[in-house]
Amino acid sequence: MKDELDRLRPLCYKNADVFLLCYSVVRPCSFRNLIDRWVPEIHQHCPGAPLVLVGTQLDLREDVQVLIHLAQNQERPVGTEEGQLLAQELGAVSFAECSALTQKNLKDAFDSAILASIQQTDSCSVQQQRLTLRKKTPDKIKSLSETWWRKINCLMGEQSCDFK
């Protein structure tokens, strides 16, 4: 099953405008997985895509039970500085730590992703439009022109009916 998902997952990347790379600040293994698995995969399939690094479960970073559990495994929460450093190394467009439970910084994380997507779309839209026009055949363009011309005439005809 895992091998099948590994093959299918990159198909979902094709039209992504931005990637939110999320890890739990209280699960260091999720932070390591970003570095070892997810970042290389995204760079392979979507080079140049904007990245937003997001540390989640911020509300648990100072939770006593969580700290005890981590200490029993010789681990500690992922620090803010570690996240900032990784974001810088990756060239991420932004870094945020948030909590879905308390809503702290949650909006900021999504706003960063939206902004990155808009900026990416703006810079790519002109190139994309040119590429799309080149791919269309002259017949297709002619057909579209005739269709729009008919629609314009129809609208003009309706307008002139209103004035009579």
C-alpha positions in Angstrom: 0.0 0.0 0.0 2.8 2.4 0.9 4.6 1.9 -2.4 1.3 2.5 -4.3 0.8 5.8 -2.4 4.4 6.8 -3.1 3.8 6.5 -6.8 0.4 8.2 -6.8 1.2 11.1 -4.5 3.3 13.1 -7.0 0.3 13.3 -9.3 -1.4 15.5 -6.8 1.5 18.0 -6.9 1.2 19.0 -10.5 -1.1 22.0 -10.1 -0.1 23.1 -6.6 0.6 26.8 -6.2 2.2 26.6 -2.8 3.1 23.9 -0.3 2.5 24.2 3.5 5.2 22.0 5.0 3.7 21.1 8.5 5.4 19.4 11.4 4.4 19.1 15.0 6.6 21.0 17.4 6.1 18.2 19.9 7.0 15.4 17.5 10.6 15.8 16.4 10.2 12.8 14.0 7.8 14.9 12.0 10.4 17.7 11.7 13.0 15.1 10.6 10.6 13.6 8.1 10.2 17.0 6.4 13.9 17.3 5.9 14.5 13.6 4.8 11.3 12.9 2.8 8.9 15.6 2.0 11.2 18.5 1.0 13.2 16.3 -1.4 10.0 14.9 -3.0 8.5 18.4 -3.5 11.8 19.8 -4.9 11.9 16.8 -7.3 8.3 17.2 -8.6 7.7 21.0 -8.2 11.0 22.8 -8.2 10.6 26.5 -7.5 7.2 26.1 -5.8 6.8 28.4 -2.8 7.1 26.8 0.6 5.5 27.9 3.8 7.0 26.1 6.9 4.4 25.6 9.7 5.1 24.3 13.2 1.8 22.9 14.6 0.5 22.0 18.0 2.2 25.0 19.6 -0.2 24.8 22.6 1.5 21.5 23.6 5.1 22.7 23.6 5.0 23.5 27.3 2.5 20.8 28.3 4.0 18.9 31.2 2.7 15.5 30.1 4.1 16.0 26.6 7.5 17.1 28.0 7.6 14.0 30.3 6.8 11.7 27.4 9.4 13.4 25.2 12.1 13.2 27.9 11.4 9.5 28.4 12.4 9.1 24.7 15.4 11.4 25.1 13.7 14.0 22.9 12.5 17.6 23.3 10.1 19.8 21.4 11.3 21.4 18.2 12.4 25.0 19.0 11.3 28.1 17.2 14.9 28.8 16.3 15.2 25.3 14.6 12.1 26.0 12.6 13.3 29.5 11.6 16.7 28.0 10.6 15.1 25.3 8.4 12.8 27.8 6.8 15.8 29.9 5.9 17.8 26.9 4.6 14.8 25.9 2.4 14.2 29.4 1.1 10.7 29.2 2.5 8.6 32.3 1.8 7.5 32.3 5.5 7.6 30.5 8.8 4.8 30.2 11.4 4.1 28.3 14.5 0.5 27.8 15.3 -2.1 26.0 17.3 -5.4 24.8 15.9 -6.7 24.4 19.4 -6.1 27.9 20.6 -6.1 29.4 17.1 -2.8 31.2 17.9 -1.1 32.3 14.6 -3.4 30.0 12.6 -4.7 32.7 10.4 -1.2 34.0 9.8 -0.1 30.6 8.5 -2.9 30.4 6.0 -2.6 34.1 5.0 1.1 33.5 4.2 0.2 30.6 1.9 -2.5 32.6 0.2 -0.2 35.5 -0.4 2.5 33.2 -1.7 0.0 31.6 -4.1 -1.2 34.9 -5.4 2.4 36.2 -5.9 3.3 32.9 -7.7 0.2 33.0 -9.9 0.8 36.7 -10.8 4.4 36.0 -11.9 3.4 32.8 -13.9 0.1 34.0 -15.4 1.6 35.9 -18.4 3.9 32.9 -19.3 1.0 30.5 -18.8 -1.3 32.6 -21.1 1.3 32.7 -23.8 1.9 28.9 -23.6 -1.9 28.2 -23.7 -2.3 30.4 -26.8 0.5 28.7 -28.6 -1.0 25.3 -28.0 -4.4 26.3 -29.4 -4.8 25.6 -33.1 -5.7 28.5 -35.5 -9.1 26.7 -36.1 -9.8 26.6 -32.4 -9.0 30.3 -32.0 -11.2 31.1 -35.1 -14.0 29.0 -33.6 -13.8 30.8 -30.3 -13.7 34.2 -32.0 -16.9 33.4 -34.0 -18.6 32.2 -30.9 -17.8 35.3 -29.0 -18.7 37.5 -31.9 -22.2 35.8 -32.0 -22.5 36.4 -28.3 -21.6 40.1 -28.6 -24.0 40.5 -31.5 -26.7 38.8 -29.5 -26.1 41.1 -26.6 -26.1 44.1 -28.9 -29.3 42.9 -30.5 -30.9 42.6 -27.0 -29.8 46.1 -26.1 -31.3 47.5 -29.3 -34.6 45.8 -28.5 -34.8 47.4 -25.2 -34.6 50.9 -26.7 -37.4 50.4 -29.2 
